[in-house]
């Protein structure tokens, strides 16, 4: 018992210290318990086969699918559009938006999506990110209480009930307390919290595709010399392939993209050819996007009897024309040792070996307007290719520098495709499977994660990247601590201590004690680890009084998600810290009143819905 307490205290201190990653701390804790003979090998490794851990890992993939297919970015953009120029309205919308989204997408994914649009919108309407970002983080933490899968503590609390031989919580049961708490958070930030939030200007603006496009238009003139042409019925291009012509030599133009618009769709023919090559066949009514100087474009139009379509090189037009969930853009800088040096490269040209298309170039921070560029060291290019190809350039070509983060940019795209609806349908399927209890939670989540992978909503290469392995491993490695607390009798002692000191007063006093103890842990250590530690203690405390453990497990889930007082309690708090330029004391000042409100509301509502 003494050794287990020492290991537990050291584990908590290491979590608070933050010197080591939480998963490493949890693994050290697990190994220590085994080496001192407190748990067996099977008990030490039991967390890695626990349904809770499997379900949480699967949910990360499902959340990644919604982010990659544009749903979270679209929702974020809509919230900002609805706010208009009203700061209070924007505050309410981003807080509500983060809350609703995090009920179905991971808290981290929600904040990652809303963070860039919130920052840019804050500056647009004349306020500061520091006035909005903490509400986004706290809203996402609260919104996780809307559904069973909204946040890991909910799943942990529900599974703890099931393991104790009781009925687990249903999918939307958490919303009975989650909705009131989210409304309280909205009202708090609208009328009180906003006044407590600091006014700090930060230069750490996150990447978004809109802000990047704005810079590229200005620095590279990427829309210049870009035209959309339609192949008319009398054109000699119809029925030929691009390889039969030499457009680069004869007209100094490049075909950047092709859109099929034949009056009668042809089976097996894709609507878009993102990177036309020599084998691409040209058909009647096709729309080709070409890059070339105006004089050459005019000659091309006359020679092949083409029609010209309106095209403005503004941000929205370029985003619509050149970007989607499969195809992206990035900034590439050529180093002195690059193989590109000395080559004369035409803009709009597709380099098959690298899998990228060169759109525009800049030298010494000035756009190069020539169609052909003789590459020099230090030249910068805007490239276009599949997101996978762009990311691969970082590892394949050591003498090229890819600026920015392609993975962050793709998640800020709000353009929906057929995969977007597949991803949404998969989420709805999972909810239905859980609501009607067709499959156990872990199996339902695994099935839907598999659908996300099979349909390509989440590419296989991104599947493992989309899972927060630190969180998954930490939860799996902390489950043995819960076993050790029960085996050694520490959980009984803690439960009896709560019962003897508070239980004899009133069950609500005991409930408040569980809330405060769990919330105290959650300010310093991960909310999942907190829930794992407190779940067995709460169940034993309720059982010793002969009352229902349901209200106590709901309170464990709620209070584990109330890490409002520190930036280290949750990943979301840490994510907004730099962008909002927050200090440790800012969290304490803004979070304390909200935590007190959550405690009061929980003590009023929980015993009514889940009676003792």
N, C-alpha and C positions, 0 to 999 in steps of 0.2 A: 504493500500500500504506500509506504514512504517513497520507494523508488518511483512508482507511478506518478505520485504527486510532484516529485522533483522533475521527472521528464515532462510532465504537463506544464509546469511553471517555466522550465527552460524553453519549451516549444512556444509558449505565449510570448516570452521575452524576445525570442528570435523573430517571431511574426511582427512584433511592435518595432523592433530595431530596424528591420528592413534591409539588413546587410545582404541576406541571402534570399533567393527566390522562394516564394511560399511553397512551391512543390518540393523543393530541396529540403526545406524545414520539415514538412510533413513526412517525407521519406526518412529523414534522420530520426524523427520521432517514432515511426513505425519500426525501424531497424533496432532502435534502442529498446523498445518494448520486447522485441523478440530476443535480442542478445541477453537481456536480463531474465529471460525465462518467464515473462509475465503472460505472453501469448504464444500460441503454437504457430507453426509455419502456415497451416491452413487459415488460421485466424488472421495472421499478418497479411496474407494475400487475398483475403475474402473481399476486400473492398473493390478489387479489380474485376470481380465478376458480379458485383452488386448491381441489381436492376437500376438503381438510382444513377449510378455512374454511367451505365450504358445509355440510359435515356438522355442524360445531360449532353453526352458527346454527340448523340444523334440530333438533338435540338440545335446544336451549333451549326450543323450542316444545313438544316432546314432554314435557319436564320440567314445563313450565308446565301442560300438560294434566293431568298426574298431580296437581299441586298444587291446581289449580282444581276438580277433581272429587272431592277429599276423601281421596285415597289416602295422601298423605304425612302429613296431619293425623291420620288414623285410625291409621296406624302409630305415630306419635309418642305418641298417647294410649294405645295398647295397651302400649307399652314402659313407660310410667309406671305404668299400672294393675298390671302384672305385678310391679313392684318392691315394691308395698305400702309398708311403713314402713321398709324396709331401705335405708340410704344406700349401702353397698357394692353391693347388688344394683342399685339405681337407676343408680349410676355405670357398672357393666358394661353394663346394658341400653341406656342412652343412647349410650354409646360404640359398642357393637355395632350399635345401631339406625342411628346416623348413618353407620356404615361400610357396612352392607348397603344402605341407601337410596341412598347416593351412588354405588353401583355402577350404578344405573339412572337416577337423577335427578341434576341438577347439584349440585355441592357446595354452592353458594350456596343453592339451593332447599331442600336438605336441612337446612342450619343454620337458614334462615329459618323452616322449619316446626317444628323441634325446639326452637328457642330459647325461645319463650314457654311451652311446656308444661314444659320443663326448669326454667325460672326459677320458675314457680308451684309445681311439684312439690318443688323444693328447699326453699321456704319451708314447704310443707305438712308435709313429713316431718322438719323441724327441722334442715336444713343450709342452706348458703349457695350461691347460684349460682356463685360463684367456685370452688367445689369440683367443679363439674360441667361448666361451659361450655367450658373449654379442652379437656377430653377429647372433647366433641362436635365441636369444630372439627378437632382432630387426627384423630379417628376418621373424619370425612368426607373429609379429605385422603387418609388411608390407604385407605379404602373405594373410592376412585376407581380403585384398582389391581385391582379384582375383575373388571372387564370392559373390553373395547376402548373402549367409549364412556363409561366412568366419569369420565374426565378428559381434557382436550385433549392433554396430553403423550403419552398412550397412542396417540392417533390420529396425532399428529405423528411419533412413533417408528416406528409401523407403516408409515405412508406413506413415510417416508424409506427404509425397507428396500425397499419396492415400487419407488420411483423409482430405486433403485440396481440394479434388475433382480433382486431377491431376493423370496422368498415373504414376504408380510406376516403379521403375527400374527393368529391366529384370535380369535373373539369372547371366549371364556372362557380363552384361553391365559394372560392376565395373572393369573388367579386362582391359578395354580400358585405364584406368589410373593406375590400379594396376600393370600391366606388366611393363610399363616404370619405375615406382617407384621401383619395385623389382630389375630391371636391374641396376638402379642408386645405390641402396643399395649394390648390388654385386660389382660393380666397385669401390664404395667408400671404402668398407672394403678391397678389394684386393689391392688397391694402396695407400690409405690414412689412413683409420681407423685402419688397422693392426698395423701401426707405432704408433698410439696413444693409443692402448690397453696396459694395464699394464702387466708386467711379474711377476706374483705372484703364488707361489706354495701353494696349499690348500690341507689339509688332509681330507676334507669333501667329499670323493668320494661317489657318490650315488650307491645304490644296482643295480646290474644287474645279470641275471642268469649265464652269462659266468664267471664273476668275482667270484661269489659265488661257482660255480662248481669247479673252479680252487682251491679255498681254501679248499673245502670239499675233493677233491682228495688228497691234501697234508696233511690235518689234520686228515682225517678219513679213507683214503684208501678205498673209497666207491666202487671202481671197483674191488678190490681184491676178489678173490673167487667167481666171477660172471661169469657164463658160459651160452652159448646159445646152446641148443640141439634140434635135429630134430627127431620126432617120425617116424621111418622107417616102411615099410610095414609089416615086420615080428614081430613088437613089441607087446608084450602082453598087453600094456597099451591101445591099440586101443579099443574103445567102452566101456571103464570103466570110472568111475568117480574118482576124486582125493580122495574122502572120502573112497573108497574101499581099499586104500593103506595107510600105515602110514610111509610116507617118512621121517618124522622128527625122528621117533624112529629107523627105520631100517637102514637109510642111513645118518642121520643127515644133510639133505638138505631141503631147502624150495623152493617152486615154486613161483617166484616173479611175473612173467608175462607170458601170453600165446598169441601167434599170430597164427591165423588160416591161413593155406596155402594149403588147400585141392585143388587138381587140378581142381575140379569142385565146384565152390562156392555154398554153400547150403543156400537157402532162409531162412531168419530169424536168421542166425547165424552171430554174429558180427565178424569183422576182428580181434579185439583184446579183450582179457579178461584181464583188467588191474590188477585186484586183484582176482586171481583164488581161489575158495573156495571148500568145500567138494562136492558140487553138480556139479562142472564144469566137463563136459565130455571131455575126451581126444580123439582126432581123428588122423587119418593118416595124416602125413605131417605137423602136428602142430609143431611150434617152441616154446619151453619153455625156459624161462630165469630162471636159478636156482642159488641159493646161497649155497655154501658148500666148504669144503676143497677138494683139488685136489684128494687125495686118495679115498675119498668117492664118488666123481664125477665119477672117473674111474670105481668103482664097480657098480655104478648106470647105467652107459652107457653099460657095459657088460651084466648086468642082464636083461635089457629091450631092448637090441639091438637098441641103439640110435646113431644117427650121431652127431658129434660135428661141430659147425660152427665157423668161425673166429670171435673173439670178442676182441677188444683192449680197455682197461679201460682208454681211453683218454677222453678229454672234449667233443668232438663232438659225439663220440660213445655213451657216457653215456647220453648226452642230447637227442639224437635220441631215445634211448632205454627207458628212464625212465620219460621223461617229455613231456607234451603237454598242450594245453589250458584247458583241464579238470583235468589233473593229475599233481601235483607239488611236490616239496620237500622243506623241511625246517629243521632248526636246533632246537632241543628240549633239554632243560636242566632240569634235575631232581632235585627237592628241597628236603630238609631233611624230609618233611612231606608227600612226594608223596606215593601213593598206590603201585607204582612200586618197592619200596625199598625191597630188599631181594629176589625178584623173579628172576628166571633163565630164561632169554628171548633169544630165538634163533634169530639170524640175518636173515632177509628175511621173518620173521613171520608176518602174517597179524592179527592185533588185531581188531576183528570185532566190539567190543563194542565201541572202540574209532574211528574206521574207518581209521586206519593208519597202515602202514607197516614199520617195523624197518629194515633199510638197513645196517647201520654201527654205531659203537660206539667209543667214545674217553674218556679217563680218564687222568686227569692231563696233558691235551694237547698232549697226545700220543694215536695213534689209537690202539684199541683192535682188535687183529687179530683172536681171538677165535670165533667159530661159535656161541657159547652160552655165554651169559654175565650175571653174577650175579650182579644185579643193586645195585649201591651205590649212596649216596647223592653226587651231583656234577657231576655225569656222564652226558655226552652229546651224543645225538643220532642224526643221520640224518634219518628223517622220510619221508615217501612217502604216499600220499593220494590225494583225490580230494582237490582242492584249498579250497572249502567250508568247508571240514572236518578239514583241517589244521587251517583255521581261527577260526572255532568253538572251537578248543582246548583251545584257549585263555580264553574263557568264561566258558567252561564246566569243565575243570580241573584246579582248582586254584593253585595246587602245581606243575604245570609244566610251564616252561617258554619257549615260542616260540620266538626265536631270529629273528630279521629282519622283513621285511614286505612282506608277501605273495602277497598282492595286487600289490605291485611294481614289484615283480619278474615275475608275470604272464604277465604283460604288456611288459616285455623285451624279451619274447619268440617270435622268428621269424618263428616258425613252422606253416605252413598253414594246415587247415583241411577243410572238406566240409562246416563247418560253416563260414570259412573265405570267401568263395565264395558266400555264402548266404548274408553275411554282405556287401560285395562289390556290389552284385546285388541290395541290398536294397538302397544303396547310389545312384547307377545309376538310379534306379526307381524314387527316390526323385528328382534328377536333371531333369529327363525327365518331371515329373509332373510340376515342376516349370518353365522349359524352355518353354513348350508348354501350360502353364497356364491351365492345366486340372483341378487343384484344387487350392484353395487359399493356400498361403504359410504355414499358421499355420496348416491347415488340411492335407496338403501333408507331413509335418514334423511329425505330430502326427501319421498318417497312417504308415509311415516308421519306426517310433520308436516302434510302436506296432508290426510290423513284426519282428524287432530285438528281442523283448521280447518273442513273440510266438515261434519263431524258436530256442530260446535258445542261440542266439549270445550274448545276455546280460541276464544272469540269473536274475530272479525276485529279488533275494536278493541283487543284485548289482545295480539294476535299479535306486533306489533312491540315493544310494551312488555315482553313476556316475554323478548325476546332481549337479552342483555347486549352491546349494541353496542360498548361500550368494549373488551370482550374480543375480539370478532370483528374489529373494525377494527385493534386492536393486533396480533393474530396476522397478519392480511393484510399490514399495513404492515411487520412485522418479517421476513417471508419474504425480501424483497429483500436484507436484511442478510446472510442466509445465502448468497444468490447472490454478493454482493460478496466475502464472505470466501473463497469458492471461486475466483472470477475473479482476485482479486489474489494468491492464493497464501497468504493468511494462515491459512486452514484447514489447508493442508499443513504450514506452519511449526509451528502449534499441535499438530497431530497428531504431527509428527516430534519435537517437544519432549517430548511425553508418552512417545512410544516410546523415545527415546534415554535419557530419565531414569528411566523405570519399566518400559518394555517389555522391556529387556534383563535385568531382574531376574527377572520372571515375569509372564505374562499377568494373573494376579490382582492384581499390584501396579499394572499399568496400569488394570485394571478399578476398583480402589480410587481411583486418581487421577481417573478420569472421574467417579466417584461424588462425590468431595469437591469437585471443581471445579464440577460441575453444582449440587450442593447449596449451595455458596457463593453462586453466582449467584442461586439461587431464594430466598435469604433477603432479597434486596433488590429483585429484579425479578420480574415475573409469571412463573409457572411455564411458561406457554405460550411466552413470549418466550425463556426459558431453554432450553426443549427445541428451539426453532427454531435457536438459536445453537449448541447443543452437538451436535445430531444429525449434521451433516456432519463435524464434527471427530472424533466417535467412530467414524464409518464409515471415515474415512481412516486413523485410527490403527490400527484392526483390519486394514484392507486392507494397510497397509504391513508388518505382521507376518505376513501371509498366514494370518490366523485368521478365524473366523466373526464377523461384526459383530453377530449376534443377541444374545449376552449383553451387549454394550455398549449396544445400543439399549434393552434391558430396564432396564439400570441407569440410563440417561438418564431413562426414564419414572419409575422409582422415586425417584431423587434429586431430580428436578424437583418431586416432590410432598412433599418433606421440609422444607418451610419452617416448621420448628418453633421457630426461634430468635428470630424477630421478628414483630411484629404486622402488618407491611406486606408480608410475602411472599405472602400469599394474602388474598382477600376474606373468607374464612371466619374467619381469625384476627382481622381488623379488626372483623368483625361482633360477636364476643363480647367485645371489649375493653371497651367501655363498660358492657355489661350485667354483666360480671364484675368491673368496676373494676380491670382488670389494668394493671400497669406493664410497660415494656419489659423490665425485668430478670426479671419473672415468666416470660416466654416463654423467656428464655435459661436460667433455672434449671431449668424443667420440661422444655424441649425438648432440651437437650444430651444427657442420658442416653439419651433415646429415639432421637435421631439416631445415636448411637454403636451402639446395639443394631441399628438398621436396617442400618447399614454392615456390621456383623459377620455378621448373618443373610444379607444379600444376597451377601456374598463366599463364604459356605458353600453356599447353595442354588442361586444362579444358574448357576455353572459346571457343576453336576450336571445341571440340567434343560436348559440351553442350552450344551452343551460348546463349547469353543474350536475 
